[in-house]
Amino acid sequence: ATGRDVLTFEVIVADNPKGLKAEDWALQQWGDGDVIKAEEKTQLAGLEAYRLTTSEGDAAGIYIYTASGKKIYELNYEDPETQGELSPEVRQRLADTYRRMVESFTLIKNQP
């Protein structure tokens, strides 16, 4: 370790030509391996969404998927609770920040 961690929050947009639902898309991406530790239906930007928690080694990732039109939107970040090198206070602040980012996610329709 270099003494410096990189924290990421990603938003990925992918083509969804088959019009899959978020749950179907998510499970297709991850398969039925033992990496998925938790899954649930949820809401994102007022749309049906699917949330997965994955675990690889000591890290856990949070992935939230929603579908709109022929696009899939994925939000992902590392679960702050699995970042033991951070103090409990910093982990809580990071979790709150990620929660607010997810809650504020909005889809904007294309303008002419």
Secondary structure, DSSP 8 states (H G I E B T S, - for coil): --S-----EEEEEEE-TT---HHHHHHHHHTTSTTEEEEEEEEETTEEEEEEEEEETTEEEEEEEEEETTEEEEEEEE-GGG-TTS-HHHHHHHHHHHHHHHHH--------
